Amino acid sequence: MPKLKQNTPKNSTRDEKGVAGAQTLFRGLDVMDLVQDGPMTLNELSEQLGLTRSTAHRLATALTERRFLSFKPREGYSLGPRILELGHCARQQVQLTRTARPFLDDLARATSDIVHLGVLFQDEVLYLDKIPGRRRILISSHVGERQPVATTGLGKALILDETEERWRQLFRLNAYKPSSSLPVWLDRMRAYVAGGYALDLEENEDRVRCVSAPIRDVEGSIVAAVSVSSAAQYMDDERMGELIPLVKETTYAISRELGWRPTPEEMPSSA
């Protein structure tokens, strides 16, 4: 008598892979928790984690390759330089968000539109904060989300100081649905540099426009950007032009809180 073949649903297979991936991630985090107080040998990690020596070795090796762990032959595994880098970035982002928040609130009240704060992270825009507007519109963005650089106002404001070669690289990398050719996009970027702002003309999301400007630190480097976003019906060309000085005033105020001192020529005319 032939055996009945039991079919495994595809969704079930994906779920099982997801569970296995999550378990591996948690074990990797457990490894870093264990070595936070000092180096541990492979045998100690294996015993503390309840894993075979080979499994513990695979986890520790992967984390070492990504610089989350460091390894010394007679000492064992300890926290690696990548942890320091991430900690530094986290402190900067927390400080930036706290410093910027009152100014973002004021901008949102003045415009009735949605206000975003973002930074450049691994060739994408990372949203650090979002202030809801008072208009009855929905923009699909949230804190922690990552968006393309080349098609967002925030992204373009964040790369105003970059070289044109870097612009081309990011356009090819991030412009998933480019609404213009590279030459047209480059011409716009040159104009944005001259004006100290950037626009999103429904390039990233249909019927959504925004005005953005960069935030600078004490050294004058662009460290973040602010945008005012709304539905296209509230953002015609005339209103976008009116918003540019207001957005720039906001980013200049935040920049001054971070230690930046602009020259008179760099200040917006109405500041």
C-alpha positions, 0 to 999 in steps of 0.5 A: 500500500503506497504511503500518503505524502504529506504536503508542507505549506510554503508559508509553514516553511517560511515561518520555520526559517524565520523562527530559526533565524530569530533563534540564531539572532537571539543567541548572538545577542546572548553571546554579546551579553555574556562578554560585556563584563570581560573576555570569555573562552570558547568553552565558557561560552559553550557552557554558559549558552548550553550549546555545542562547542562547534555551534558556539564557535560558529556564532562567535566567528560570525560576530568577530567577522562583523567586528561585534566581537574581538578575539585574542588567543589566550584571553578569548572573546570580548566586545568588538569595535563595532559596539563602540561605533554603534554606541557613539551613533546612538548617543548622537542620535538621542542628543540630536532628537532631544535638541531638535524636538522643540523646533520640530513641534514649532514648525509643525504648528506653524505649517499644520503639516507633517514634519520629519527628522532624518539622518543618513544611515548606510546609504539610506535615510533613517527617520529619527522623529515624526511630528503629525500635522493637523491636516486630514491626510495620511503619509506612510512614514514612521520612526525607524523607517529607511527610505531612498536618498535620491527620491526623498527631500530628506535624502537630497538635503543630507547629501548637498555637500557630497561630490557629483560622483557620489550623487550619481552613485546614490541615484543609481543605488536608491532611485528605485522608481526615478521620476526623472533622468540622471541629468535632470536630477543632477541639475536639480541637485546643483540648484538645491546646493545653491539654495541650501534646501531640497524638494521632493516633487512627488518622486518618492510617493505619489501626491506627496511633496516636501521641502527639506533643509540640512542640519549642521554640527559645530564643524559645519558638516551635515548631520541630519535634515528636516522636512515638511511634508504634505499632500500635493493639493496643499503643496503647490509650487508657490507654497513650497517656495514660501516654506523654504525660508521657514524650514531653513530657519528651523534647521539653522536654529537646531544647527546653532544649538549643536554649535554651528555658527553660520556666516551672515551670507549663510543665514536665510533672509528672514532669519 
